Amino acid sequence: MQSQTKRRLSPEDLDALLRRSVGAGCRMEAELTDGWFNTAYRVLLDDGRAAVVKLAPPPEAPVLRYERGILATEAMVYRRIAELPVGAVPTPELLHTGEEFLAVAVLAGTPWDKASDDLPPAAERALRRELGAVTARLHTLAPVDGRFGYPATESALSAPDWRTAFAAMVDALLDDAARWQSPLDAPPAEIRTLVAEGGSALDEVTEPRLVHFDLWPGNVFVDVPGNGGRRSRGDGDGRPRITGLIDHERAFWGDPAAELVSLAFGGDTGPDSDLVAGYTEAGGTLDFTGPAFRHRLALYRLYLGLVLVVECGPRGYGTDHLAYCRRALAEGLAGVRALG
């Protein structure tokens, strides 16, 4: 996906960047073009390891308020996942970090969205169940300072309680929308009112947990036996498996229920779904029965709709994509309005 936030370097400049930062260079092999925000290159490091180097946008690139410094969030998430038992949350190994980049090991497998044609329904259901379990284990991670919100951005986007942090996150997007004249199809004052009316539901979330918030199938790698021979674990049981979650930069400390919003891009996330079954089997808790839970889910869908529409401005996405994003926002607005 083409975006005005992407920063591209020549092979020589990328090699020089790594040498200045970590004392060892690389040979660029290919640009990975699936990303929507950062630029990523597959490289061969001087020590012979294959890696992916992800570059932050250039300093002068316009980004949304919550996007400032989010490459540091991704590095933090890799480090926190490494504290968990081995294999609890599969993800690439973090190899190097710098102010402008991070380098991770290359994952075995294929992005789920590209492997889906090779997956029979039974395999899809098994993978959704496994993804639920992986997500539950991810949600055991908590912030060291006990605060909600975005960890690597300005302090105004975090707070000691979820109601305040979430309202600040929405306000930041509405400020960005004004800057980019984003077509919200609703007055900002109404959106703020809808969020404020959900305050008591948000107050039920008292313990912040790590929320990836971008777990669409393109950010989940799977190993499909027979798919080009790209086996990952060598266990010989012939079952598809999740080999890793990627692109953690949009993570925040918040309500685990918010994860269901991006997970829904890959399939059913309802109470009787395979994903939720795997989540609860791994120790996670999602109480769909309470009205506060449903209210929060509606607010998180609205928030994602705002993100999708407003980011079209600085990234320069075309009219077709903007139209899709506006539909997502309209559905989010309708869902919260229906609660009133």
C-alpha positions in Angstrom: 0.0 0.0 0.0 1.4 3.4 -1.0 1.5 6.0 1.8 3.0 9.4 2.1 4.4 8.4 5.5 6.7 5.8 4.0 10.4 6.6 4.0 12.5 4.8 1.4 16.3 4.4 1.5 18.8 3.1 -1.1 20.6 -0.1 -0.3 23.7 1.9 0.5 21.9 4.3 2.9 20.1 1.4 4.7 23.4 -0.3 5.2 25.0 3.0 6.5 22.1 3.5 8.9 22.5 0.2 10.5 26.3 0.6 10.7 26.0 3.9 12.5 23.4 2.5 14.9 24.5 -1.0 15.7 28.0 -1.3 14.2 27.0 -3.9 11.6 25.4 -3.4 8.2 23.2 -5.4 5.8 22.5 -6.2 2.2 19.0 -5.2 1.1 17.1 -8.0 -0.7 13.7 -6.6 -1.3 11.1 -4.0 -0.1 8.1 -5.6 1.6 5.2 -3.7 0.2 2.2 -4.9 2.3 2.7 -2.4 5.1 0.4 0.7 5.3 2.5 3.1 7.4 6.2 2.2 7.7 8.6 1.0 5.1 10.0 -2.5 5.6 12.9 -4.2 3.8 14.0 -7.8 3.9 17.7 -7.8 4.4 20.6 -10.1 5.1 22.6 -8.9 8.0 26.4 -9.0 8.1 26.3 -11.9 10.5 24.3 -14.0 8.0 20.9 -13.7 9.6 17.9 -12.9 7.5 15.9 -10.0 9.0 13.2 -7.4 8.3 14.2 -3.8 8.9 11.2 -1.4 9.5 11.8 2.3 9.1 9.9 5.0 11.0 8.5 7.8 8.8 10.9 10.7 8.2 10.7 13.4 10.9 9.0 15.9 8.6 6.3 13.4 7.6 2.8 14.3 8.9 1.4 11.7 11.2 -1.5 11.5 13.6 -1.0 12.4 17.2 -1.2 8.9 18.5 1.4 7.8 15.8 4.2 9.9 17.2 6.9 7.6 18.4 5.0 4.4 17.9 8.0 2.5 16.6 9.2 2.6 20.2 5.9 1.0 21.2 6.6 -1.9 18.8 10.0 -2.5 20.3 8.5 -2.4 23.8 5.9 -5.0 22.9 8.6 -7.3 21.5 10.5 -7.0 24.8 7.5 -7.6 26.9 6.4 -10.7 24.9 9.9 -12.1 25.4 9.1 -12.1 29.1 6.4 -14.7 28.6 7.0 -18.4 28.4 8.6 -19.4 25.1 6.0 -19.8 22.4 3.1 -18.3 24.5 2.7 -15.5 22.0 4.7 -16.3 18.8 6.3 -13.2 17.3 9.6 -12.3 15.5 12.7 -12.0 17.6 13.8 -8.4 18.1 17.4 -8.2 16.8 18.2 -4.4 16.8 16.6 -1.1 17.5 17.4 2.5 16.9 15.6 5.8 16.9 14.7 5.4 13.2 14.3 1.7 12.8 14.0 -1.8 14.3 15.2 -5.1 12.9 13.4 -8.4 13.6 14.0 -12.0 12.5 12.2 -13.3 9.5 9.1 -15.4 10.4 8.4 -18.8 8.9 5.0 -19.1 7.3 2.7 -16.8 5.4 0.4 -13.9 6.3 -3.0 -15.4 6.9 -4.7 -13.3 4.3 -2.4 -14.8 1.6 -2.7 -18.3 2.9 -6.5 -18.4 3.2 -7.0 -20.0 -0.2 -5.1 -23.1 1.0 -7.1 -23.5 4.2 -10.2 -25.8 4.4 -12.9 -24.7 6.8 -11.7 -27.1 9.6 -8.2 -25.6 9.5 -9.6 -22.1 9.6 -11.6 -22.9 12.7 -8.6 -24.5 14.4 -6.5 -21.5 13.6 -9.1 -19.1 14.9 -9.2 -21.1 18.1 -5.4 -20.9 18.4 -5.5 -17.2 17.7 -7.9 -16.8 20.5 -5.5 -18.5 22.9 -2.6 -16.5 21.7 -4.5 -13.3 22.2 -5.5 -14.3 25.7 -1.9 -14.8 26.6 -1.0 -11.5 25.1 -3.6 -9.9 27.3 -1.8 -11.0 30.4 0.8 -8.2 29.9 0.2 -5.1 32.0 2.0 -1.7 32.1 4.6 -1.2 34.7 3.2 2.2 35.7 -0.5 1.1 35.8 -1.6 3.7 33.2 -4.1 3.3 30.4 -3.6 4.6 26.9 -0.7 4.9 24.3 2.7 4.1 25.8 5.1 5.9 23.5 3.2 9.1 22.6 2.6 12.3 24.5 1.5 11.9 28.1 -1.8 13.5 27.2 -2.8 10.2 25.5 -2.6 8.2 28.7 -4.3 8.4 32.1 -4.7 6.5 35.4 -8.3 5.4 34.3 -9.7 4.0 31.1 -12.5 6.6 30.7 -10.1 9.5 30.7 -7.5 7.8 28.5 -10.1 6.7 25.9 -11.7 10.1 25.8 -8.2 11.6 25.2 -7.5 9.1 22.4 -10.8 10.1 20.7 -10.1 13.8 21.2 -6.7 13.4 19.6 -8.3 11.9 16.5 -10.9 14.6 16.3 -8.1 17.2 16.5 -6.3 15.5 13.6 -9.6 15.3 11.7 -10.0 19.1 12.0 -6.4 19.5 10.7 -7.0 17.2 7.7 -10.6 18.2 7.1 -11.6 14.6 7.4 -15.2 13.7 6.4 -16.5 12.4 9.6 -20.2 12.5 8.6 -21.0 13.6 12.2 -20.2 16.7 14.2 -17.2 16.3 16.5 -19.4 17.5 19.4 -21.8 14.6 18.8 -18.9 12.1 18.8 -17.5 13.5 22.1 -21.0 13.3 23.6 -21.4 9.7 22.5 -18.1 8.8 24.2 -19.0 10.7 27.3 -22.3 8.9 27.6 -20.3 5.6 27.6 -18.2 6.7 30.6 -19.8 4.4 33.1 -19.3 1.4 30.8 -15.6 2.4 30.4 -15.3 2.7 34.1 -15.8 -1.0 34.5 -12.3 -1.6 33.0 -10.0 -1.2 36.0 -6.9 -3.1 34.9 -5.0 -2.1 31.8 -3.8 -4.9 29.5 -1.9 -4.8 26.3 -4.2 -4.5 23.3 -2.6 -5.0 19.8 -5.6 -3.4 18.0 -4.4 -4.4 14.6 -4.9 -8.1 14.4 -6.3 -8.3 11.0 -5.2 -11.5 9.0 -2.3 -9.7 7.3 -0.6 -9.3 10.7 -1.0 -12.9 11.7 1.5 -15.4 10.1 0.5 -19.0 9.7 2.2 -22.2 8.6 0.1 -24.2 6.2 1.6 -27.6 5.4 2.2 -28.0 1.7 2.1 -24.3 1.1 5.4 -24.0 -0.9 7.2 -26.1 1.7 7.5 -23.2 4.2 7.3 -25.4 7.3 7.8 -23.7 10.6 7.9 -26.0 13.6 8.8 -29.4 12.2 6.5 -31.3 14.5 5.2 -33.4 11.6 1.5 -33.4 12.7 0.4 -31.8 9.5 -1.8 -29.1 11.2 -1.7 -25.4 10.3 -0.3 -23.3 13.1 0.2 -19.7 13.9 3.8 -18.8 13.6 3.7 -15.1 14.7 2.0 -11.8 15.3 3.6 -8.7 13.7 3.2 -5.0 13.6 2.7 -4.2 17.2 3.2 -0.4 16.9 -0.5 0.5 17.4 -0.8 -1.3 20.7 -2.1 0.5 23.8 -2.9 -0.3 27.4 -6.6 -0.7 27.7 -9.6 -3.0 27.6 -9.0 -6.5 26.2 -12.5 -6.4 24.7 -11.2 -3.8 22.2 -9.1 -6.5 20.5 -12.3 -8.0 19.1 -12.7 -5.1 16.7 -9.6 -5.8 14.6 -10.0 -9.6 15.1 -13.4 -9.3 13.4 -11.7 -8.6 10.1 -10.7 -12.3 10.1 -14.0 -13.9 11.1 -16.6 -14.3 13.8 -15.7 -12.9 17.3 -19.1 -13.5 18.9 -19.6 -15.4 22.2 -20.0 -18.8 20.4 -17.1 -18.3 18.0 -14.0 -20.5 17.8 -11.9 -17.5 18.6 -13.6 -16.8 21.9 -13.6 -20.5 22.7 -9.8 -20.5 22.4 -9.6 -17.2 24.3 -11.5 -18.6 27.3 -9.8 -22.0 27.2 -6.5 -20.1 27.6 -7.7 -18.2 30.7 -9.1 -15.1 29.1 -12.4 -13.6 30.2 -15.0 -11.8 27.9 -18.4 -11.3 29.4 -20.7 -10.7 26.5 -23.8 -10.7 28.7 -23.6 -7.3 30.2 -24.8 -4.1 28.6 -21.6 -2.3 29.6 -19.6 -4.8 27.6 -21.7 -4.3 24.5 -21.5 -0.5 24.9 -17.8 -0.6 25.1 -17.5 -2.8 22.0 -19.7 -0.2 20.1 -17.3 2.6 21.2 -14.3 0.7 20.1 -15.8 0.1 16.6 -16.5 3.8 16.5 -12.9 4.5 17.4 -11.5 2.2 14.7 -13.8 3.9 12.2 -12.3 7.3 13.2 -8.8 6.0 12.9 -9.5 4.6 9.4 -11.0 7.8 8.1 -8.6 10.3 9.7 -5.4 8.5 8.6 -6.5 8.9 5.0 -5.5 12.5 5.2 -1.8 12.4 6.1 -1.3 9.1 4.1 -2.8 10.4 0.9 -5.0 7.4 0.3 -7.4 7.5 -2.7 -11.1 8.0 -2.9 -12.0 4.3 -3.1 -10.2 3.5 0.2 -11.6 6.6 1.8 -15.1 5.5 0.8 -14.5 2.1 2.5 -13.3 3.8 5.6 -16.3 6.2 5.7 -18.6 3.2 5.6 -16.8 1.7 8.6 -17.1 4.9 10.5 -20.8 5.2 9.6 -21.4 1.7 11.0 -19.5 2.6 14.2 -21.6 5.7 14.6 -24.8 3.8 14.0 -23.9 1.2 16.6 -23.2 3.7 19.4 -26.3 5.8 18.5 -28.5 2.7 18.7 -27.5 2.4 22.3 -29.2 5.7 23.2 
